[in-house]
């Protein structure tokens, strides 16, 4: 493990909760109001390990393995955004929390949007990192290939990951090659994700059912899009901070959130790829602490 991951092991605890018919794994530490951290693909809770200690100096930090990922259950169904959000909502209640701050990277952001749409009175503020929403720009990303040669071939894996059964067969035994491709391709600074961290991801993705579970989000994308279009009939009213990445999705995440929320603040981080928590952790910590802190002034 890296030094940062070892630091997590000394300041946080790994716990499990049985909620919504499955077992969720989460890592918790700190004290104060709760901040719920949801990772993207192909990550686990570990995506947040560089920012968790600093946040925990002010908040109770809960980094969750989504359904199908890491050490959480990997059922055959339930990967639409509403079901994933209900998993997290029930975990929050299990922990005795009511009103929370939410932060999500990549796929974690649509789950947080579904959570906030279902329980707007329970969400104080949301941070969304380099993500669009199914139904509001996500599907268009599969055509995102001509603007920069860096993404030569486009974001091809959306369709590949959605094919039933075949990806699991092709990826088996090649988990490191598959995962490393995305970390190298979609980051501005690939060294932001160390080989030791990739070792951890490979360990998780080599477990039985892990690849299939992680691809469930893509296989439910049309259902999630229908849900989001229905939810968007009532815009979110809580403040939302959206951070895009110049070598990621640019300003697309801001435009997507503006379609579903009234109070959207955002910027595009220059010199940063898709993996903001790993590539620009110090900047992200500063932005999150400032944004969440504004809640106590209003």
C-alpha positions in Angstrom: 0.0 0.0 0.0 1.0 3.6 -0.5 1.7 5.9 2.5 -1.6 7.6 1.9 -3.5 4.3 2.0 -1.6 3.2 5.1 -2.6 6.5 6.7 -6.3 5.7 5.9 -5.9 2.4 7.7 -4.8 4.2 10.9 -7.5 6.9 11.0 -10.5 5.2 9.5 -12.3 2.0 10.0 -13.8 -0.5 7.5 -17.4 -1.4 8.3 -20.3 -3.2 6.7 -24.1 -2.6 6.8 -26.9 -4.7 5.5 -29.3 -2.2 3.7 -31.8 -2.4 0.9 -31.3 -6.2 0.6 -27.5 -6.1 0.1 -24.3 -5.6 2.1 -22.5 -2.3 1.7 -18.9 -1.8 2.6 -17.8 1.7 3.7 -14.9 3.4 5.3 -15.6 5.9 8.1 -13.6 8.4 10.2 -13.5 11.9 11.6 -16.2 13.8 13.5 -18.8 16.4 12.7 -21.5 16.6 10.1 -21.5 13.7 7.6 -19.9 13.9 4.2 -20.8 11.0 1.9 -18.2 10.2 -0.8 -19.2 8.1 -3.8 -16.6 6.9 -6.3 -16.6 6.5 -10.0 -15.7 3.7 -12.4 -13.5 1.7 -12.3 -12.8 2.8 -8.7 -13.9 1.8 -5.2 -14.0 3.9 -2.1 -10.2 4.1 -2.4 -10.6 6.9 -5.0 -11.0 9.4 -2.2 -8.1 8.3 0.0 -6.0 11.4 -0.7 -8.8 13.8 0.4 -10.3 11.9 3.3 -7.9 12.7 6.1 -8.2 16.5 5.5 -12.0 16.3 5.3 -12.1 14.2 8.5 -10.6 17.1 10.5 -13.9 18.9 10.1 -16.5 16.2 9.2 -17.5 12.6 9.6 -16.4 11.1 6.3 -18.1 8.1 4.9 -16.6 6.7 1.7 -18.7 3.9 0.3 -18.2 1.0 -2.2 -21.2 1.3 -4.5 -23.3 -1.8 -5.1 -21.3 -4.1 -7.4 -17.9 -2.6 -6.5 -15.1 -3.3 -4.0 -16.2 -5.2 -1.0 -19.9 -4.5 -1.3 -22.4 -7.0 -2.6 -22.5 -7.8 -6.3 -26.1 -8.8 -7.1 -27.4 -9.4 -10.6 -29.7 -6.4 -10.6 -30.3 -3.0 -9.0 -27.8 -0.8 -10.9 -30.1 2.0 -11.9 -29.5 5.3 -10.2 -32.5 5.2 -8.0 -31.8 1.8 -6.5 -28.1 2.8 -6.0 -29.2 6.0 -4.3 -31.6 4.1 -2.1 -28.7 1.9 -1.0 -26.9 5.0 0.1 -29.9 6.6 1.7 -30.6 3.5 3.8 -26.9 3.4 4.8 -27.1 7.1 5.9 -30.1 6.3 8.1 -28.5 3.1 9.4 -25.6 5.3 10.6 -28.0 7.6 12.4 -27.6 10.6 10.1 -30.3 12.7 8.5 -29.0 15.8 6.6 -25.7 15.2 4.7 -23.2 16.7 2.3 -22.8 14.6 -0.8 -19.8 14.3 -3.1 -19.5 12.1 -6.2 -16.9 11.5 -8.9 -17.9 10.1 -12.3 -20.7 7.6 -11.7 -21.0 8.6 -8.1 -22.5 11.9 -9.3 -25.6 10.5 -10.9 -26.2 8.4 -7.8 -26.0 11.6 -5.7 -28.4 13.4 -8.1 -30.9 10.6 -7.6 -30.5 10.7 -3.8 -31.0 14.5 -3.8 -34.1 14.2 -6.1 -35.7 11.6 -3.8 -34.7 13.3 -0.5 -34.1 17.0 -1.2 -34.8 18.0 2.4 -32.0 15.7 3.6 -29.2 17.0 1.3 -27.3 20.2 2.3 -24.9 20.6 -0.6 -23.6 18.5 -3.5 -20.1 18.3 -5.1 -20.0 16.7 -8.6 -16.7 15.9 -10.2 -16.3 15.6 -14.0 -19.6 13.8 -14.6 -22.6 14.3 -16.7 -26.0 12.6 -16.1 -27.7 9.8 -18.1 -30.5 11.6 -20.0 -28.6 14.9 -19.9 -25.5 14.5 -22.0 -24.1 11.2 -20.8 -25.1 9.3 -23.9 -23.6 11.9 -26.2 -20.1 11.2 -24.8 -19.9 8.0 -26.8 -19.4 10.4 -29.8 -16.8 12.5 -28.1 -13.8 11.6 -30.3 -13.0 14.4 -32.7 -12.2 17.4 -30.4 -8.9 16.0 -29.2 -6.6 13.3 -30.5 -5.9 12.3 -26.9 -9.2 10.5 -26.9 -8.7 8.9 -30.3 -11.4 6.2 -30.8 -13.8 8.1 -28.6 -15.3 7.0 -25.3 -15.8 3.5 -26.7 -16.2 1.6 -23.5 -19.8 2.9 -22.8 -21.1 0.5 -25.5 -18.6 -2.2 -24.7 -19.4 -2.2 -21.0 -23.2 -2.4 -21.7 -22.9 -5.6 -23.7 -24.2 -8.5 -21.6 -21.7 -11.2 -20.6 -19.1 -10.7 -23.3 -16.9 -8.1 -21.4 -16.6 -10.3 -18.4 -15.2 -13.1 -20.6 -12.7 -10.9 -22.3 -11.5 -9.1 -19.2 -11.0 -12.2 -17.0 -7.3 -12.6 -16.2 -6.6 -9.2 -17.8 -7.9 -7.0 -15.1 -4.7 -5.0 -14.8 -4.4 -4.3 -18.5 -8.1 -3.2 -18.7 -8.1 -1.0 -15.7 -4.7 0.6 -16.4 -5.8 1.6 -19.8 -8.4 3.9 -18.4 -6.2 5.4 -15.8 -3.5 6.2 -18.4 -5.9 7.3 -21.1 -8.1 9.6 -19.2 -5.7 11.3 -16.8 -3.5 14.3 -17.4 -1.0 13.1 -14.9 -1.1 9.2 -14.8 1.3 9.2 -11.9 -1.5 10.5 -9.7 -2.6 6.8 -9.5 0.3 4.7 -8.3 1.1 1.1 -9.2 0.3 0.2 -5.5 -3.1 1.7 -5.9 -3.7 -0.2 -9.1 -2.7 -3.3 -7.2 -5.6 -2.7 -4.9 -8.1 -2.2 -7.7 -6.9 -5.3 -9.5 -7.4 -7.3 -6.3 -11.0 -6.0 -6.0 -11.8 -6.5 -9.7 -10.4 -10.0 -9.7 -12.9 -11.2 -7.2 -15.9 -13.4 -8.4 -18.6 -11.2 -9.9 -16.7 -8.0 -9.6 -16.4 -7.1 -13.3 -20.0 -8.0 -13.9 -21.1 -5.9 -10.9 -19.1 -2.8 -11.9 -20.6 -2.9 -15.4 -24.1 -3.0 -14.1 -24.2 0.8 -14.1 -23.7 0.9 -17.9 -26.3 -1.8 -18.5 -28.9 0.2 -16.6 -28.1 3.5 -18.3 -31.3 3.9 -20.2 -33.4 3.1 -17.1 -31.3 5.7 -15.2 -31.9 8.2 -18.0 -35.6 7.8 -17.8 -35.5 8.3 -14.1 -33.4 11.4 -14.4 -35.7 13.0 -17.0 -38.6 12.4 -14.7 -36.7 13.8 -11.7 -35.7 16.9 -13.7 -39.3 18.1 -13.8 -38.5 19.5 -10.4 -35.1 21.2 -10.2 -32.8 20.7 -7.2 -32.7 23.8 -5.0 -29.7 23.0 -2.8 -26.3 24.5 -3.9 -24.3 22.3 -6.3 -20.5 22.7 -7.0 -19.5 21.2 -10.3 -15.8 20.7 -11.2 -15.0 19.7 -14.7 -11.5 18.9 -16.0 -9.8 20.4 -19.0 -8.4 17.0 -20.0 -11.6 15.3 -19.0 -15.2 16.4 -19.9 -14.5 20.1 -19.9 -17.7 22.2 -19.2 -20.1 19.4 -20.1 -20.6 18.5 -16.4 -21.6 22.1 -15.6 -24.1 22.2 -18.4 -25.6 18.9 -17.4 -26.2 20.0 -13.8 -27.6 23.4 -14.9 -30.4 21.4 -16.6 -31.5 19.8 -13.4 -30.5 22.2 -10.6 -31.2 25.9 -9.9 -28.0 26.9 -7.9 -25.0 25.6 -9.8 -21.5 26.9 -9.3 -18.7 25.5 -11.3 -15.3 25.7 -13.0 -13.1 23.7 -15.3 -9.8 22.7 -13.7 -6.9 23.3 -16.1 -4.2 20.7 -16.4 -6.3 18.0 -14.9 -7.7 14.8 -16.3 -10.9 12.9 -15.4 -9.7 11.6 -12.0 -9.8 14.8 -9.9 -9.5 13.3 -6.4 -6.2 11.6 -7.4 -4.8 14.2 -9.8 -5.6 17.4 -7.9 -6.4 16.4 -4.3 -5.1 19.6 -2.6 -7.2 21.8 -4.9 -10.3 19.6 -4.4 -9.9 19.7 -0.6 -9.7 23.5 -0.7 -12.8 23.7 -2.8 -14.9 21.2 -0.8 -14.0 22.8 2.6 -14.9 26.3 1.3 -18.1 25.2 -0.4 -19.4 23.1 2.5 -18.3 25.8 5.0 -20.6 28.3 3.3 -23.6 26.2 4.6 -22.9 27.4 8.1 -22.9 31.1 7.1 -26.3 31.1 5.5 
